[in-house]
Amino acid sequence: MVAEQPTPAERRKGNLIAVVGTTGVGKSQLAIELALAVPSLATTATTRGGEIINSDSMQVYAGLDVITNKATPDEMKGVPHHLMGFLEPGEEYKVGDFQRDALAKIEELHDKETLPIVVGGTTYYVQHLIFPNQLVSDAPPPPLATPNPAPTPTPTPALSPSSPPLPKSTSDISHFPEPLKSRILALPSELLELFLLHPSLPPTSSPSVFPPAFPIQSLPSSLQEPESFAAALYSTLQKIDEGSAARWHWRDIRKVRRALDIAWEGRLWQDVLDAQAKNKDEGSRFRTLVFWLYAEPEVLNARLDARVDKMLELGLLEEIESLWSTPAKDADGNEVPVDYTRGVYQSIGYKEFEPFLSQRAALSPDADASTPPDKLFLEGLERMKLSTRQYAKKQVKWVKQNLVPAARAVSTNDVFVYLLDATDLAKWDETVRAPAVDILKAFLAEDDLMEPTSLSALAAKHLATQEAKAAGITKRACESCTEDPARPFLVEERGWEAHLTSKGHLGRRRKAQRLIDGPPYGPRRKNIE
């Protein structure tokens, strides 16, 4: 008989350090400085110093050091870095893969009395490493009515038109619980056909374009346009699991398809919530100290623009061109068309410069990358700068709305988040390195830690108590703003009242009313004189 494992709240937890924040704030620099400082802090549990675990979803790919902003060997200063540069460009690496690999590496480091320091811009990865039972995959499916196993959807490689996907049949859902099975069988024939085909279709990430080699001809004829396909997937989810559909916009095809995967596991969204609720008090996996590096947007944006210019000087364009000219390959080594929504091809910079590289290759394959055609090059440059600034905003939003509230909600009080002001890099030692080392020393000694909001005015402002963002906030369809019922105009519940008074909504209401009322003054009368 296997002994039951203790929960995170019950076991003695190892220490974990995490460094998060936007691109361009010095996360790698601080992580390296902390790793080098650990031996001098003289704690018995970390006598061998610190080592770094990468948590950036793009830095897991080999090469491409400029576009993914990897630290150089000189910058690493001899500190070991893990989970960096070990995948080929076309391979996918998801949060569950990171969680598995990072947990194994953390256990290994703890065993040799080394402090793991997780650093990277993909805060989503970090949060799910610290807190268990927040991923759908952490919540096991409910027991099925029969011992027959439910077909578990797995990522499907790109298919060629000569090998169409094989759909499931209604016998594959015979063991599903009620009312899920009845809802599936009640689907209109076209949507039922799509649902049965869904598990064998390759991944899709955009509602506007099919990925390369997608088996379009296998779809019902009316769904062979990308937006029609996306809308039909959403309609299918609405009819099967309305509660799950209310969490997503119909254009968020990746999330909609994941929700349909859950249905193919024989469960509704409420089943997932119930399973997660059973373990909600487990707390964190580790005793965790999080350093959030933050820079004021007006300063950061200028820094990010300058950083993109510097990346160009370091060979960004040549690196992109090398990747662009190298055929993408699947897991079996077969050449496949590039899918910009998967693997390292999602990196900011790759797709932004694609129009320039395409034209240059077509007009002059031997042209020097240092003298590009002005128009397409400058457009690509501006797109990359804009995308970088937008991504930084999303990174801040995730920390504020997800990671900070999650840390505050831990009943075991063993996750500590400190904001460090990285706005003025000339004051790095004063505002970042020195306070971080002092806090780390107290954390490792298990001394009382200072109140995070007392560190600076900036910390007090951004660490103020706020409600956590609900995962998949409920959305409502606005009938006045919806032109096609298959593509509803969806508004988050929390913004519904504001939407009703918005200029766009009121304008559509007035336009609809005019169509009902007819011309305001009737037909124009003729002049009888």
N, C-alpha and C positions, 0 to 999 in steps of 0.2 A: 504494500500500500504506500503510495507517494504522500509524503508529508505536505500539508497545506502550507503554501508560502506566506510569510507575514506581509501585511500591507505596508506601503511606504510610511504610514503613520506609526506602525508598530516597530519597525526595524531601526537600528542605529544607522543614521544616514551619513554617507560620505559627503565631502564638500565638493561644490561645483562653483566655478566662476563663469559668468557670461558677460560678454561685452557686445552691446547692441547699439543701433543708431543708424542714421542715414549714411549713404555713400558720401565720402569726402570729409568725414569728421575725425579721422585718425583712429579708427577702431583697432586695426592691426598693430599700429604703433603702441597703443596702450596695452594691448594684450601681451606683446613681446616685453614691454617694460615690466609688467607685473610678473611674468614668468621668470625674468632675470632677478627680480627683487625677492622672490619667495625664499630662497635659501637663507638670506640675511634676516628673515623674520623669525627663524629658529623655532619652528613648530615641529613637534615630534611626528605629526602625521604627514608632513610634506618635506621630509629631509632631502629628497631627491630633486626638489624644485618643481617647476611647472612646465607643462607641455600644452600645445595648442591644438584644438580640434576645430576644423573649418566648418562653419554653418552657413556658408554662402552657396546657394543652389547652382551658381554658374562656375564657381571656382573648383568644383569637383571634376571639371573636364581638363584633359591633358592639353598642354600647350596653351595658346590663346592668352598669354599672360597679360597683355596690354588691355584687351577688350574686357577681360574679367577682373582687372585691377588686382592681380595677385601681388603679394609682397615679394620682393626680389630676395635672392639668397643673402645678399649683404644686409638687407633690412631685417631678415629673420634673426641675425646675430647668433646663429647656432642653436636657436630654440627649435626643437622638433615640431613639425606641423603634420597633422594627420587628416585624412579624408580630403585630400587636395590633389587634383590633377591625376585621377586614376580612371576616368571614363573617356570613351571615345565620343566625338561631337554628337553623333546621332542617337546615342543611348539616352533613355529616360531615367531620371532619378527623382523619386517622389518622397514625400515626407515620411512615409512608412519605412522606406529604404534607409533614409538618414537616421531615423529613430533606432532601427535595428543596429546599424553600424556604429553609431555614436555610443549607444549603451554598452556595446561590447568593448569599445575602446576605453570608455570611462572605467569600466570594471577592471580592465587590464592595468590602467594607470593607478587606480586605487590600490590594487594588489602590490604594486611596487612603490607605494608611498609617494606618489607623484600627484600634484594638483592639476586636474583637468581644467583648462581655460577654453571655453567655447566662444568663438568670435565669428561674426559674419552679419551680412545685411538681411538675411532671410529670417526675420524674427519669428515667423510662423513655425519654422523648424525648431527654434530655441524653445518656444513656448510649449510645444508638444513633447519636447525632451524633458522639460522640468516637470510638467503636470501630466499624469497618466489619465487614461479614460476620457480623453477629449476628442479623439478621432473616432470616426464611425467604425473603423476596423478594430478599435479597442473594445467595442461593445459586441459581444458574440451574438449570433443569430439565435432566436428562440427555438426551443425544441419543435420539431416538425411532427405532423400528425402520424406519419409512417416512418419506418427506419430508412426509407429511400433518401439518399442525400440530395440536397438541392444543388442544381448546377451552379457552380460559382463562376461568375464572369471573370475572365482574365484578359489582360491587355492583348489585343490582336494585332499582329504586324500588318504593315501595308500589304494589300492584296492586289494582284494584277487582274484586269478584266477577264482573263482566261480562267481564273479560279474563283468563281463567285462564292460568297459566304453561304453556309448552309443554315437555314433558319431552324429554330426549335419548333416543337409542335405543342398542342394543348396537353398532350400526355405528360409533358415535362413540368406542368404546373399542377398535376393532379393531387400532389401531396401538400400544396399550399394551404394555409389556414384560411378560414372564412374571416372577414368578408373579402379578403384580397382576391381569392380565386374567382368569386362571383363577379367582382368588378372587372377583372381581366376578361372573363368570358363574355361580359356585356359590352365590351368595346365595339364600336363600329368596325366593319370588316377591314377597312384600310388601316385603322389604327392597331387592330389586333395583329395584322400582318406585319406592321412595323415593330410592334412589341416583341413578337416572336423572332424577328430578324436581329433585333438590337444587340444581343450578347455577342454575335459573331461579326459585328461591324467594327472597323478600325476606329481608334479615338478621333474625335473632332473637337476643335477648340473655337471655331469661329462660326457665327450664324450667317456670314456673308460669302463664304467660299468653302468648298470641299477641300480636304487635304489631298496631296498627290496620291494617285492610284486608288482613290476611294471608289468602291464598286457602285457607282451611281445607278447603273442599269438594274441592279438588284432591288432597288427601291420601287414602291408603287409609282406608276407613271406620273401621278399628280404631285409627287414629293421629290422630284428629281432636280428641283432648284433649291439652293442652300437654305434660303429663308423659309420656304415651304416645309422643308425637312425639319428645321429647328422649331417652327410653330407646331408641327404635328407631334413632335416629341413632347413638347410642353402640354399640348392638349391630352396626350396619352397619360402623362403624369397627373394632370388635373383629375381625370376620370378614375384613376387607380388610387391615388393618395392625395387628396385635396390639401391636407395639412402640409405635406412636403412641398407641393407646388407653390403654396403661398409664400414660401421662403425665398423663392428665386424669381428673377426676371426671365421671361421666355428666351431672351437673347443670350443668357448665360448658359450656353449649351453644354459646357463641360460639367457644370453643377447639376443641370437637369439630367444628363446622362448618368452621372453618379447616383442620382436619386433613383433612376430606373434600375441601376445595378442592385440597389438595396431591395427593390421589389423582386428582382430575380433571386434574391437570397431568401425569399419567402417571408418578408417582413415589411411593415409599414414604418414611417418615420417615428411614430409614437413608440414602437417597439424599441427603437434605438434609444430614445430619450429615457424610457423605463430602465433599460439595461445600464445606461450611464448613471442614472440616478441612484442605483444600488451601490455604486462605488464612489459617489460624489465626495465623501468625506475622507478619502484615502490620503489627501494632502499631496505634497510634492514628493518626487522621487529622491531629491537630494536636499541637503541644507545648502541653499543657493544664495550667492551674492551677485546681483546684476548691476553692471555699470551701464547707464544709458548716456551716451555722448550726444549732446545736443548743441546745435548752432542756430542762431537766429536766422530766419529765412532770407532776409535782405542781404545778409553777409554770405550765407551759404550758397545762394543762387549764383552770385558773382564768382565764388570759389569753384562751383561746379562747372560753370562755363569755361573758366580758365583751365580747369582740369581736363576737359575735353580737348582743348587746344594743345595741352601738354601731351595728351595721349597720341595726338596726331604726330607730334614731333618724335615720339618714341616708336613710331611705326604702326599705329593703329590701322591705317588704311592698307598697308601691305599685309598685315595679319588678317584682316577681313578678306582681302582679295585672295590670299592663300587658301583660306577656308572656303570662300565662294567658288574657287576653281577646283576644289577637291570634291569628288563625288561623295554624296551622303550614302551611308550604308546601314542596313538593318542589322539585327543581332546576329544573323547568319553570314554577314559579310557581303550580302548582295547589294548592288547599287540601287538606290531609290531616289525619287525626286525629293528636293529639300522641302521640309515642312517647318515653316517659321514659328510654329506654336509648340515645338518639341525640342528637347535637348538644348545644347548651347546656342542653337539658332535663335533662341528667344533673347539672347544678350542684346542690351541696348547698343546700337551701332551697326549691327549686322544688317537688319532689314532696312534701316534708315539710309544706308549707302548703296543698297542694291540697285536702284535705278541708275545711279552714276556708274557703277561697275558694269552693269549690263550694256549701257550705251558705249562705254569706252572699249569693252571687249569686242563689241560688234564693229565699231568704226576703226579701231586701231589697237589690235591685240598687243603690240609691242610698246605702247605708249608708256612713258615714265609716270609713275604714280605721284611724283612730286609736282607735276605740272598738269593737273586735271582741268577739264572744261569747267569754267567758272560757275555756270548756272546750276547744273546738277550737283556739283560738289558742295556749293554753298547751301543749297536746299537740304542736302543730306546732313551737313554740319548743323544747321539750325534745328532740324528734326531731332538729331541726337541730343543736342543741348536741352531742347524742350522735353523730350522723353526722360532725360536724366532728372530734370527739376521735378517733373510730375511724379516720378518714382520716389524721389526723396520725400515728397508730401505724403505719399501712401505709407512709406516706412514710419514716419512720425505718427500718422493716424493709427497704425496697427499697435504701436507701443502704448499710446495713450488710451485707446479704446479696448484693448484686449490684454496685453501683458501686464500693465500696471494694475488694473482691476482684479485680474486673476491672482496676482501676488497678494493683493490686499485681502482677498477673500479666503486665503488659506488659513484654516482654523489652527493649524500647528504652529503658525507664526515663525516659519523658518525660510521664507523667501524675502530677501531684502533688495529693494530697488533704489539706487542712488543716481540722480541726474548730475552729470558733470558738464560744466559750461565750456564748450569747445568753440565758442564764437570767435575769440581772439587767439589765434595760434601763437602769437608772440608771448602770451601769458600761459602757455601750455603747462609748464612746471607748476605754476601757482594754482591754476584753476582745474587742472586735470590730473597730472601725474602724482603730485604730492598728496592731495586729498585721497586719491584712489589707493595709494600705498598705505596711508594711515588707516583707512577703513578696512582694507584687506588684513592688515596686521591684527586689528581688533577682532575681526571676523574669525580668523584662524585660531586666535587665542580664546575664542568664545567669551570675550568680554562684552559688556553692554555697548551697543552701537548707538551712534548719534541719531537723532531724528532726521530722516532724509530731507524733509522740507526746510530744515534749518541750515542746510549747506550753502544756499544762495537764494537770492530773490527769484532767479530763474527756476530753481528747483521747487520753491514754494508755489510758483505760478502753475507749473506743469504737472506737479504731483498732487495737486489739490484733489480732494475726493470727487469722484465722478462715477456715474453708473457705467457698468460694463456694456459693451455693445452686444446685443443678443445675436447669437449665431443664426444667420439667415433671417433677418428681421422680416416680419410679416408684411406682405404687400397687398394693396387693393387695386382693383382695376377701375379706372375712371371711364364711365360710359361716354361722357361728353367728349373726351379726348381720344377715344378709341375709334379709328377709322375702319379697322378690320378686326372682327371678334377673334379671329385666329391669332392675331398679333396684338393683344391687349396693351393699352397704355397703363403701365403699372407704377404705383407710387408707394413708397415706404409708409407704413402706418403712422410712424412718428411725424411724418411730413405732410399728412393728409390735410389738416386744417390750413396749413400754409399754401398747399396746392390749390385749394378751393378759392383762394383770394388772389392767385397769381394772374398776371396779365395774359399768359397763354391760355389758361383754363377759361377765364372770363371771355376772352375773344372767341374761343370756340363755341362757348355757350351762346353768345350773341349771334354768331354766324348760323348756328343750328336753329335758333329761334326765328331768324329772318326767313330761313327756308320754309318754316312752318307757316309763318304769318303772310308771306308773299310781299310784293312791293309795298312800301309804306304809304304811298299816296294814290294807288290805283293807276289805271292806264291814263296816259297823258291825253287831255282833250284837244281836239283840233280847233284852230282859230277859225271861227265862222265868218269873219269879216273879209 
